[in-house]
Amino acid sequence: QVQLVESGGGLVQTGGSLRLSCAASGSIFRIKNMGWYRQAPGKQRELVATITRDDTTTYKESVKSRFTISRDSAKNTVSLLMNSLKPEDTATYFCKLYIDYPRMFEYWGQGTQVTVSS
């Protein structure tokens, strides 16, 4: 059983910063990547940022210069530092863990709300 627990969401003004964290626990053998996705009301869930086990990062184009994803492999945690937040960043943010051993499988957190006021 694997659990993901997210924290760090909240309400912030335009231009502000937030740091999201996600801690994975349970029977985790080999992580391929971890990442953050978000879903705004009435929209599809979209990729925000991912980081692989060799620290290769991927970002949604609109957040590239403002967000930074990082991980702590020893603690199985992933964080997302979000700077210069905009109202369009408002969404529920979900952490995802993708493992590739002993099988390929993905786990999702319960989500944390980020609201950016204008």
Sine and cosine of phi, psi and omega as CSV:
sin_phi,cos_phi,sin_psi,cos_psi,sin_omega,cos_omega
0.00,0.00,0.78,-0.63,0.01,-1.00
-0.89,-0.46,0.69,-0.72,0.05,-1.00
-0.82,-0.57,0.61,-0.80,0.09,-1.00
-0.88,-0.48,0.78,-0.63,0.01,-1.00
-0.85,-0.53,0.88,-0.48,-0.02,-1.00
-0.99,-0.15,0.43,-0.90,0.06,-1.00
-0.43,-0.90,0.29,-0.96,0.13,-0.99
0.96,-0.29,-0.08,1.00,0.03,-1.00
-0.95,0.32,0.11,-0.99,0.03,-1.00
0.31,-0.95,-0.24,-0.97,0.00,-1.00
-0.96,-0.28,0.75,-0.66,-0.02,-1.00
-0.60,-0.80,0.45,-0.89,0.04,-1.00
-0.99,0.13,0.35,-0.94,0.07,-1.00
-0.80,0.60,0.73,-0.68,-0.03,-1.00
1.00,-0.04,-0.17,0.99,-0.02,-1.00
-0.99,0.16,-0.05,-1.00,-0.05,-1.00
-0.76,-0.66,0.48,-0.88,0.13,-0.99
-0.60,-0.80,0.45,-0.90,0.09,-1.00
-0.82,-0.58,0.87,-0.50,0.06,-1.00
-0.99,-0.10,0.59,-0.80,0.06,-1.00
-0.75,-0.66,0.51,-0.86,0.02,-1.00
-0.65,-0.76,0.82,-0.57,0.01,-1.00
-0.92,-0.38,0.80,-0.60,0.03,-1.00
-0.98,-0.20,0.68,-0.73,0.03,-1.00
-0.65,-0.76,0.32,-0.95,0.01,-1.00
0.91,-0.41,-0.38,-0.92,-0.06,-1.00
-0.99,0.12,1.00,0.05,-0.02,-1.00
-0.92,-0.40,0.91,-0.42,-0.07,-1.00
-1.00,-0.09,-0.76,0.65,-0.02,-1.00
-0.51,-0.86,0.88,-0.48,0.00,-1.00
-1.00,0.00,0.77,-0.63,0.10,-1.00
-1.00,0.05,-0.74,0.67,0.09,-1.00
-0.36,-0.93,0.29,-0.96,0.11,-0.99
-0.74,-0.67,0.43,-0.90,-0.04,-1.00
-0.27,-0.96,0.05,-1.00,0.02,-1.00
-0.83,-0.55,0.70,-0.71,0.08,-1.00
-0.81,-0.59,0.30,-0.96,0.05,-1.00
-0.61,-0.79,0.42,-0.91,0.01,-1.00
-0.63,-0.78,0.86,-0.51,0.07,-1.00
-1.00,-0.07,0.40,-0.92,0.00,-1.00
-0.82,0.57,0.77,-0.64,0.03,-1.00
0.98,0.21,0.09,1.00,-0.02,-1.00
-0.85,-0.52,0.29,-0.96,0.04,-1.00
-0.98,0.21,0.42,-0.91,0.07,-1.00
-0.92,0.38,0.66,-0.75,-0.05,-1.00
-0.72,-0.69,0.46,-0.89,0.03,-1.00
-0.95,0.30,0.69,-0.72,0.09,-1.00
-0.96,-0.27,-0.80,0.60,-0.01,-1.00
-0.30,-0.95,0.55,-0.84,0.09,-1.00
-0.70,-0.71,0.37,-0.93,0.08,-1.00
-0.64,-0.77,0.75,-0.66,-0.02,-1.00
-1.00,-0.01,0.08,-1.00,-0.02,-1.00
-0.93,0.37,-0.29,0.96,0.10,-0.99
-0.98,-0.21,0.31,0.95,0.12,-0.99
0.94,0.34,0.39,0.92,0.15,-0.99
-0.98,0.21,0.76,-0.65,-0.05,-1.00
-0.92,-0.38,0.48,-0.88,0.07,-1.00
-0.71,-0.70,0.65,-0.76,-0.01,-1.00
-0.74,-0.67,0.52,-0.85,0.25,-0.97
-0.89,0.45,0.66,-0.75,-0.12,-0.99
-0.82,0.58,-0.66,0.75,-0.10,-0.99
-0.96,0.30,-0.16,0.99,0.00,-1.00
-0.92,-0.40,-0.05,1.00,-0.13,-0.99
-0.76,0.65,-0.72,0.69,-0.10,-1.00
-1.00,0.04,-0.03,1.00,-0.11,-0.99
-0.88,-0.47,-0.47,0.88,-0.07,-1.00
-0.94,-0.34,0.53,-0.85,0.07,-1.00
-0.72,-0.70,0.82,-0.58,0.05,-1.00
-0.98,-0.18,0.60,-0.80,0.03,-1.00
-0.53,-0.85,0.27,-0.96,-0.01,-1.00
-0.62,-0.78,0.36,-0.93,0.13,-0.99
-0.84,-0.55,0.98,-0.22,-0.10,-1.00
-0.92,0.40,-0.49,0.87,-0.01,-1.00
-0.93,0.37,-0.52,0.85,-0.04,-1.00
-0.97,-0.25,-0.03,1.00,-0.06,-1.00
0.81,0.58,0.76,0.65,0.04,-1.00
-0.85,-0.53,0.45,-0.89,0.09,-1.00
-0.71,-0.71,0.64,-0.77,-0.03,-1.00
-0.81,-0.59,0.41,-0.91,0.05,-1.00
-0.72,-0.69,0.93,-0.37,0.07,-1.00
-1.00,-0.02,0.86,-0.52,-0.07,-1.00
-0.90,-0.43,0.90,-0.43,0.03,-1.00
-0.94,-0.35,0.28,-0.96,0.06,-1.00
0.76,0.65,0.75,0.66,-0.07,-1.00
-0.91,0.42,0.56,-0.83,-0.02,-1.00
-0.84,-0.54,0.39,-0.92,0.04,-1.00
-0.82,0.58,-0.54,0.84,0.00,-1.00
-0.94,0.33,-0.13,0.99,0.11,-0.99
-0.99,0.12,-0.12,0.99,0.01,-1.00
-0.88,0.47,0.83,-0.56,-0.04,-1.00
-0.03,-1.00,0.14,-0.99,0.22,-0.98
-1.00,-0.01,0.79,-0.62,-0.05,-1.00
-0.97,-0.23,0.75,-0.66,-0.05,-1.00
-0.89,-0.46,0.67,-0.74,0.10,-1.00
-1.00,-0.03,0.64,-0.77,0.06,-1.00
-0.77,-0.63,0.67,-0.74,0.06,-1.00
-0.88,-0.48,0.78,-0.62,0.01,-1.00
-0.87,-0.49,0.86,-0.51,0.03,-1.00
-0.95,-0.32,0.43,-0.90,0.04,-1.00
-0.80,-0.60,0.23,0.97,0.11,-0.99
-0.41,-0.91,0.73,-0.68,0.15,0.99
-0.99,0.15,-0.05,1.00,0.08,-1.00
-0.52,-0.86,0.26,-0.97,0.05,-1.00
-1.00,0.06,0.82,-0.57,-0.05,-1.00
-0.35,-0.94,0.49,-0.87,0.06,-1.00
-0.85,-0.53,0.59,-0.81,0.01,-1.00
-0.85,-0.53,0.54,-0.84,-0.02,-1.00
-0.83,-0.56,0.56,-0.83,0.14,-0.99
-0.99,0.14,0.03,-1.00,-0.08,-1.00
-1.00,0.10,-0.22,0.97,0.03,-1.00
0.99,-0.13,0.52,-0.85,0.07,-1.00
-0.69,-0.72,0.69,-0.72,-0.11,-0.99
-0.99,0.10,0.74,-0.67,0.13,-0.99
-0.86,-0.50,0.84,-0.55,0.01,-1.00
-0.82,-0.57,0.82,-0.57,0.00,-1.00
-0.92,-0.38,0.88,-0.47,-0.03,-1.00
-1.00,-0.03,0.55,-0.84,-0.03,-1.00
-1.00,-0.03,0.00,0.00,0.00,0.00
